[in-house]
Amino acid sequence: MIVPLEHVIILSIIIFCIGIMGVLLRKNAIIIFMSIELMLNAVNLSLVGFSRYYNSVDGQVFVFLIMTLAAAEVAVGLAIIVSLFRNKQTINIDEINILRG
């Protein structure tokens, strides 16, 4: 049983929109990073769907590249969050004003 491309794209759009809402509306840094990961996974889902639809492996290769980018982003992002928490004792984006001079 093959899932139609339209269903994959609709699911990808829904997941991407949930990620956008998480980035725009939430103030917790960890939730913002999770929302960015959700958006990257939505793009991965659409790339795999198009790759399967066109019988090509190119989309799946891009998925592996995006997954390595996401892993690097998580490592750097969590290091930044831990550093901010050690300095400011909070991970709320509104309360962190390190870049203000």
Phi, psi and omega in degrees: 000121182257131178283130180296151181299325181298320180293321179295317181292319179297316177297320178296319178295318179297314180295319179296319179294323176297320177295318178298316179297323178294322179289320185280327189259336184270156182243356179275129185296323180293319179293325177296316177295323176295325178292323176295320176297322178297320178293320177296322178291328176294320177295319177300318180297317180292322178296319178293322178297314178293324179297319179289323181294320182266007180052048180232155180261355185300318180296323180289330175293318177296327178298318178296323177295318179292324179294322177291323175298318180294322179294319178293321179295320179295317181297313180290318181297316179292326176295320178294318180296317179296319178296317178295321180293323178294324182277317188253349182062025176206155174240016176283125186297324182291333183271352181264115181229046183293324185282351178282137185264000000 
